[in-house]
Amino acid sequence: EPEVTQTPSHQVTQMGQEVILRCVPISNHLYFYWYRQILGQKVEFLVSFYNNEISEKSEIFDDQFSVERPDGSNFTLKIRSTKLEDSAMYFCASSIPSGSQVTGELFFGEGSRLTVL
Amino acid sequence: GENVEQHPSTLSVQEGDSAVIKCTYSDSASNYFPWYKQELGKGPQLIIDIRSNVGEKKDQRIAVTLNKTAKHFSLHITETQPEDSAVYFCAATETSYDKVIFGPGTSLSVIP
């Protein structure tokens, strides 16, 4: 069964360093998302991406964050200068297969745990 | 913007009993309400969803009800099994491909 894959599974970084989290969405999906989950808390929307541009972003997604789809398969989240409060699990998701009825289901990867020291 | 509340935050039931999780939402424009199950160390996975033109939907042991007037929706799990133990998130969104706003989650423990 197709799945969303994320790398790395865990990254430890120093405050102020740049981090890139990588995702390979399901190949025929059209919408891509990043969510984050601080330990034990709710899953929070960061950004949605469609047709090679950001379609919506939350107030969390400030100038320190950026997303990119550099080729036909990868979808990346970059944090330019990490802060302690960026420590969280970051989930990539994709949805809406092309050419099929809209279902709304988000397919999540297993997450990338970011620890900022 | 949309705000989703969820109760209870933790729930313990005996195997075979039913579990009910309740959610409320604030934005009357929301019309798609998915439920996700998150097992330890994994990403959330959709278990059932309901759209605003439907009041109830059932899939085997899982059912969801929606009261759009009151902005309430609930998840019902019957004949619970230990493998139902997980964190359950309700969510709401205006369009099914738009940002999905999650509730804070309910940690369900099914005691054998």
Chai-1 contact restraints between the chains, C-beta under 6 A:
chainA,res_idxA,chainB,res_idxB,connection_type,confidence,min_distance_angstrom,max_distance_angstrom,comment,restraint_id
A,Y31,B,Y97,contact,1.0,0.0,6.0,A-B,restraint_1
A,K42,B,F102,contact,1.0,0.0,6.0,A-B,restraint_2
A,K42,B,P104,contact,1.0,0.0,6.0,A-B,restraint_3
A,K42,B,G105,contact,1.0,0.0,6.0,A-B,restraint_4
A,V43,B,F102,contact,1.0,0.0,6.0,A-B,restraint_5
A,F45,B,K99,contact,1.0,0.0,6.0,A-B,restraint_6
A,S48,B,K99,contact,1.0,0.0,6.0,A-B,restraint_7
A,E56,B,K99,contact,1.0,0.0,6.0,A-B,restraint_8
A,F91,B,G43,contact,1.0,0.0,6.0,A-B,restraint_9
A,I96,B,Y97,contact,1.0,0.0,6.0,A-B,restraint_10
A,V102,B,S96,contact,1.0,0.0,6.0,A-B,restraint_11
A,G104,B,Y32,contact,1.0,0.0,6.0,A-B,restraint_12
A,G104,B,S96,contact,1.0,0.0,6.0,A-B,restraint_13
A,E105,B,L46,contact,1.0,0.0,6.0,A-B,restraint_14
A,F108,B,G43,contact,1.0,0.0,6.0,A-B,restraint_15
A,F108,B,P44,contact,1.0,0.0,6.0,A-B,restraint_16
A,G109,B,G43,contact,1.0,0.0,6.0,A-B,restraint_17
A,E110,B,K42,contact,1.0,0.0,6.0,A-B,restraint_18
A,E110,B,G43,contact,1.0,0.0,6.0,A-B,restraint_19
A,G111,B,G43,contact,1.0,0.0,6.0,A-B,restraint_20
